[in-house]
Amino acid sequence: MSFDRLVSFALDDGHYALPLASVERVVRAVAITPLPDAPDVILGVINVRGQIVPVADMRKRFHLPAREIALSDQIVIAHTPKRPLALVADAVYGIVECSAREIVAMEGVIPGLEYVEGLVKMEDGLILIHDLDRFLALEEEASLERAMKNA
């Protein structure tokens, strides 16, 4: 891991982050259009400057309680290796700078968190660094691809 600039955001009481290089922009919550036959982790799609972008349910992925999207929520538009992906966050805090030495790799630290690449210790707690490359399993990616083509 070599990133040192992260976009920090919240889900419930947890702090999460994405590498700044994978984030395109942050927008206010908007209406999400359902996407038939999409995997369970996909809430639907939104239109971002003429591009249809799937919206992922990070709450489901991280086993957090489901809740309705609030007007105060924000959407992080990020890029996976295959496509843009929108992620709903309770709040986006901004950019966190840290050295690569401060980031602890998750391999072997906490089993079952395959969607988390590492964590960084900050003065106000821990931030889990999300791994977008592994967010969708292969079958979910294939299912999403079919649903997007059929929409």
Secondary structure, DSSP 8 states (H G I E B T S, - for coil): ----EEEEEEETTEEEEEEGGGEEEEEE----B--TT--TTEEEEEEETTEEEEEE-HHHHTT-------TT-EEEEEE-SSSEEEEEESEEEEEEE--GGGEEE-TTTSTT-TTEEEEEEETTEEEEEE-GGGSS-HHHHHHHHHHHHH-
